[in-house]
Amino acid sequence: MTLKATEFYPFFDPKRDSGSLSYNAKSAISLAIGGIYLIAQYLAMPDKLVFFSQYCWVLGAIISTSTMALYIATDVFRVSLKTVNNLECSNQTSSYIVRHWLSDRHLGLAGLSFASVSTGIVHLLGIPSEFYSTPLSLCLIYLGTFVAGFTAGLGVLGVVAVIALYLKLAPSLQHTLDLNDPDGNGGIKKLGDSLWFFAMLIGAVGLLVSIYMFGVEWQFMNLAYVRSIFLFWISLPYLVAISVVLIPGLIVRRHVDHYKTSREAQLKQTKAELYSSFKVFKNTDNESIITNKREPSEKLSNVNDQMEKLRKMRNSHIDSRDGS
């Protein structure tokens, strides 16, 4: 029975007759969202220099970059789902997570929740007094923060879903890993690479957030609790980036190590049995005996080859080639 592949087409990247949105369309949408904010904020500022001195342009870059990063991460996740489908066999964990955890409703709630928190954080830090010059400029700085927080919230839920997927998938790896796969990771290297890519995207957005947060002259930075909130908010993107790589890596490492230990024991037993089979032959050049020895010799060579591959096999994407 052929299982239906899991598909992921959220509201921001819906399925079309040709598949998902083209990258030209995605780039245009990302630039438009950030660009509209930048133009509106610039026009609303009585003192145009404040637009640059208070790093409003960086906030626009955060909005566009995080939106584009979300599109790219979604495409990478779709490719990863194909690999996951091959590994999970009849257990459609990925389908459940996509349909429930990453439903449009939950994505919307995550975006709105994170956007609200982001706006609240900015309010606690203290919007610079220059933005109070007109009601419109003040509303727009809050709106820009809300939009940036919304896209970030979608990404955070995606990270949580990916980690949950690995938690569910990892126990079945010992039954589905392919020692002969040329990737040197039992056929799951692409999944590990995708996690590193997710971390890179999060780190890029985090760098822009750091530039913005350090560049703005927040009013209440003289308060100790505000400085604590500031430091937490600065570090949050990097903590998320580390989590999306490290947590799945530790989970996979444990189960792959169990697979390698079990497989090594099987190979050693087979090797011992093959050595024992040689003892039944006498040390002679009899052609029939030599012919009979050929088959176990080939099997022994294959076992040694398998053991060498097992030794070199990585335990996870956070390990070196020899699994250490």
N, C-alpha and C positions, 0 to 999 in steps of 0.2 A: 504494500500500500504506500503510495507516494503522498508525503505530507506537504501541505501547502506552506510555501515559504512565508516567513514573517515580513510584513511590509510596514514601513513607518513614513507616513505622510501627514505631518502636523498642520495645523491651520496656517502657519506662516510659510509653509512650503507644500501646498496641496498637490495631489496627484492630478495630472493632466493627461490628455490623449498621448502626448509625446513623453510622458514621464513627469519629472519635476520641472520647476522653473529653470530656464537657461541661466548660465552664469552672467550673461549680459544683463538679464532682468534682475538677478540677485544683486549685482553690483550697483545697478541703477537705483534699486529700492534702498539699499544700505546708504548710498551717498545722498539720496533724496531726503531720507529721514534726518540724518545729521545736518545736511545742508539747510533744510528748512528751519531747523532750530537756530543754526548759526546766523542766518539772515535775519530772522525775527528778533533774536537777542541783540544783534548789532544795531538794528534800526531802533530798538526800544531804549537803547542806552543814550542818555543826554551827552555824557562824556564818552566818546568812542574809544578813548585810550583805555578805559576801564575794561572794555571787552578783551583787550590783550593782556593788561596787567593782572587781571583776575582769572586768566586762563580759561575764558569761556570757549575759545577755539579748541582747547584740548577736550572739553566736555563734548563738543560736537564730534571730535575725532573718536572719542570713546563710544558714542552712540553708533556711528557708522561702522567702526571696527568690530564692536561686539555683535552687531547685527550680521555683518559678513561672516564673522567667526562662527556664529550660530548656524548659518547656512552651510558652511564648509563642514562643520562638525556633524551636521545632520546627514550629509552625503557620505562621510566616512563611516558613520554609524550604520547606514544602510548596507554598505559593503561588509562591515563586520557581522551583521546579522546573517548574511549568507554563510559565513564560516561557522557561526554559532549554530545555525540550523543543521549543518552537517555533523556537528559534534554532539548535539543533544538528542539525536535519534528520534524516538517517539515522545520524548518529554518536551512538550512545547512551552517551556518556561519563558522563552523570549516572547512568544505570542502574548502570554498573560501580562508580562511587564509592559509591552508596547500598548496593549489595549486598555490596561487599567492605570498603571503608573504614569504613562506618557499620553494619556487621553487629552484631548483638547481642553476639557474641563479642568483637569489637574494642572496642565501647563498654564492655563490662564490664571488659576488661583495662585500658582507659584510665582508667576510674573507679577501679579498685583501685590502679593504679600511682600516680595523682596523689594518691589518699587516703593511700597509704603514705608518699609524699614529704611531704605536708602534716603528717602525724603526726610524721614524723622531724624536720621543721623546728621544730615546736613543742617537741619534746623537746630539740633543740639550743639553742633560745632559753632554755629553763629554765622549766618549769611553776612558777608561784608556790607558795611553801611552804604556803599555806593549803589547797591542794587535797590535800596529803598527810595531812590530819587523819583521813581515813578512806579505806580502799581503794576504796570505791564512788565517792566524789567524784572521786578521781584517775582511775579507769577511765572515768567518764562524760565528763570533760573531753577525754580522748583519743578517746573514741567520738564526741563532738560534732565534734571536728576531723576525724575520719575521714569522717564522713557529709558534712560540708561539702566536704571535698576530693574525695569521690566525685562529687558533682554537678558540681563545678568541672571535674573530669577529663572528664566527658561533654561539657561545653561546649567545652573546649580541643580535643578531637578533632573536634568539629563545626566549629570555626574552621579547623583544618588542612584538613578536607575541603572546606570552602567555597573556600579559597584554591586548593587543587588543582583544583577544578572550574573556577575562572576561568582557571587556567593552561591547561587543556585546551580550554576554550570560546573563549578570546580569538582564536586564529588564524582561526576560522571566521566571526568577526563581520563582516569585510570583505565576505563573501558574503551575509550575512543582514540587515544593517542596513537599516532603512527610513527614507530621508531625509524622507519625507512624514509620518512618525509625529508626531502633535501633541505628544509629550512633549519634543521638542527634543533627544533623545538617541539617535535612531535606533531607538527601541523598547526600550531597555534601562534606562530610568530607574527602573523598579520594582526592578530588581536592585540598582542603586546605592542606592536608598532603603532596601532591606532591609539592606544592609551598615551604613549609618549607624544603623539601628535595633538591629542586633546590637551595635554599639559602645556604644550608649546603655545597653543591658541590662548589658553587661560592666562599663561604668563605674559603674553603680548598685551592682552587687555589689562592685566594687573599692572604692567609697567606704565601704561597710560594713566591708570587710576592713581598710581603713586605720584606721577608728575603733576597731575591736577591737584591732588590733596596737599602736596607740599607747596604748590605754587600759589594757592588761594590764601588770602589773609583772613583766616577765621577769627571771629570776634572773641570767642570764649576760650581760647587756648591757654589762658592763664589759670583755668580751673583744672585741678588734678584729674577729676573723673572724665572731663572732656578730652584730656590728653590720652587717657587710657582707651577711650572709645576711638579716638583718632588712630592710635597704634593698632588696635584690633582691626579696624576697617582697612587699614593699609595692608596688613598681613593676610587678610582673608582670601584674596585671590590666589596667593602663593600657597596657602594651606590647602585650598581646594585642588590646585594643580598637583601638589605632592600627594594628596589623598587618592586622586584618580589613577596614579601610577603605583603607589606603594601598597595600598590596601588590596587591590586585586592581585598584585605581585606576590604578596605574602600568602594569600589564599591559594593561588595556583602553585606556588613553590611547595607547599605542604603536600598537596595531592600528587603532584608530579614526582616528588621525592618518594612518596609511598609507591607509586607506579614503578619507579626505577629500582627500588629495593626489591619489590615483588618479582619484577621481570629478571633482575640479576640472579635471584635465587633459582628461578626456573632455568635460566641459561646454564648456571653452574651445575645443576642437577643433570641437565641434558649432556653437558660436557663430561661429567663423571661417568655417565652411562656409555658414552661413546668411547672413552678411554678403556672402560671395562670390556667393551666388545672387541678391542684389539687383542686382549689377552687370550682369546680363544684361538687366535691364529698362531701358528708356529713361525719362528724366524726362518723362513724359507723363500725361495724364489719361484715356488710353484705358481704357474700362471693363473690357475683358478683362485688361489688364495689372494694373489695380488688384485685380481678383479673384484673379489669380495671385499677387499679392504678399501677399494676406491670410493664406494658409497659412503661409509662412515667418515672417511677422510674429508670428503666434500662437505658433509654435514658439520664436521668439526670446524672446518674453515669458515663455514657460514655462521656458526655459533660464535667463533672468535671475532668475526666481523660485526655481529650484532652487539657483542659486549663492548667493542671499541666505540660503536655508535652510541651505546648507552652511556659510556663514560663521558663522551663529548657533549651529550645532550644537555641543553640548558634547562634548569629547573623552572625558570620563569623569565619574563622580560627584564627583570631587575638583576639577573645573574649573568655571569660571564659565560663564555662558550663551554667551559668544562663543568658548568653547573655550580661553581663555587661562589 
